[in-house]
Structure formats: structure tokens, C-alpha cells
Amino acid sequence: MKISDFQTKDVINIVDGRKLGQISDLELDLRQGRIDSIVVPSYSRFFGMFGNGTDVIIPWRNIVKIGTDVVLVRIDDAKVYRTEEDDVGVR
């Protein structure tokens, strides 16, 4: 599967049924050679350029199912945010 395949899928939280958006990026663990988490921009962002700069960071272990059209995730917290100022290093 390619990242471009991920980016066309809607991310849905199965806890509350809410659509979180679409995947914009992946965080990789290069030492282990695996995906650590997926990044979904908040709804207030417009093409990643405008908005408050918050992302929903979803750990890979929280992905329940990757389907044809959607990625089902389980997020029990209200939201897991990280601002651009918190970013350290390269995603």
C-alpha cells in the first residue's frame, strides 16, 4: 500500500463515529522500520496552510481496520493534538 492510497481514505473514530478527516502524513520509526502514527490535520486547516496548526496524531496501534474507503481508529480521549511548535525533527 502506498501513502497516496492512505490519503484518499476518511479516518473514522469508532468510539463516537466521528469523521476525523483524511491522512496527511505518516510518522516513521526509521530504526525499527515501521509506521509509528498517522497524522490527520484538524478541520480548521485549509490545504495545510491556514489555521491553528494542530494535527490529530493517531498511534498505529489505535488503527482498528483499514478498509477500501475508510480507516477505522479507536481514540478514547476527546482528541490527541500536537501543534506545529511541538514538532521536533522530521516526520
C-alpha positions in Angstrom: 0.0 0.0 0.0 1.3 3.5 -0.9 0.8 6.7 1.2 -1.3 8.1 -1.7 -3.7 5.2 -1.1 -4.0 6.2 2.6 -4.6 9.9 1.8 -7.8 9.2 -0.1 -9.4 7.4 2.9 -11.6 9.0 5.5 -10.5 8.4 9.1 -13.4 7.5 11.4 -13.2 7.1 15.2 -15.3 4.1 16.2 -15.7 5.3 19.7 -18.0 8.2 18.7 -18.5 7.6 15.0 -16.9 11.0 14.2 -15.1 11.6 10.9 -11.7 13.0 11.8 -10.6 13.8 8.2 -8.0 12.3 5.9 -4.5 11.3 6.5 -1.9 14.0 5.6 1.3 12.4 6.8 2.9 9.4 8.5 5.3 9.4 11.3 8.0 6.7 10.8 10.3 4.9 13.2 13.4 4.5 10.9 15.3 2.4 13.4 12.6 -0.2 13.6 11.4 0.3 10.0 7.7 0.8 10.9 5.0 3.4 10.9 4.5 4.9 14.4 1.4 7.0 13.7 -0.8 8.7 11.2 -1.4 12.5 11.1 -4.8 14.0 10.4 -5.0 17.8 10.0 -7.7 19.5 12.0 -10.8 20.7 10.1 -9.8 24.3 10.6 -6.8 23.9 8.3 -7.2 24.8 4.6 -4.8 22.7 2.4 -2.4 22.7 5.4 -1.5 26.3 5.1 -4.1 28.2 7.2 -5.5 27.5 10.6 -4.2 27.0 14.1 -1.6 24.4 13.1 -3.0 21.5 15.2 -2.9 17.9 14.0 -4.6 14.8 15.3 -1.8 12.3 15.9 -3.1 8.7 15.9 -0.7 6.0 17.0 -0.6 3.0 14.7 -1.7 0.7 17.5 -5.1 2.6 17.6 -5.9 1.6 14.0 -8.6 -1.0 14.1 -9.2 -1.7 10.4 -8.0 -0.3 7.1 -10.9 -0.7 4.6 -11.4 0.2 1.0 -12.8 3.7 1.7 -12.1 4.3 5.4 -9.5 3.8 8.2 -11.3 2.9 11.5 -9.4 4.1 14.6 -10.1 3.9 18.3 -9.4 7.1 20.2 -10.9 7.2 23.7 -9.6 10.6 24.5 -11.5 13.6 23.2 -8.7 14.5 20.8 -4.9 14.0 20.7 -3.4 17.2 19.3 0.1 18.3 18.6 0.8 21.8 17.4 3.5 22.6 14.9 5.6 24.2 17.6 5.7 20.8 19.3 7.2 19.1 16.2 10.8 18.1 16.7 12.7 16.6 13.9 11.4 15.3 10.6 8.1 13.4 10.2 
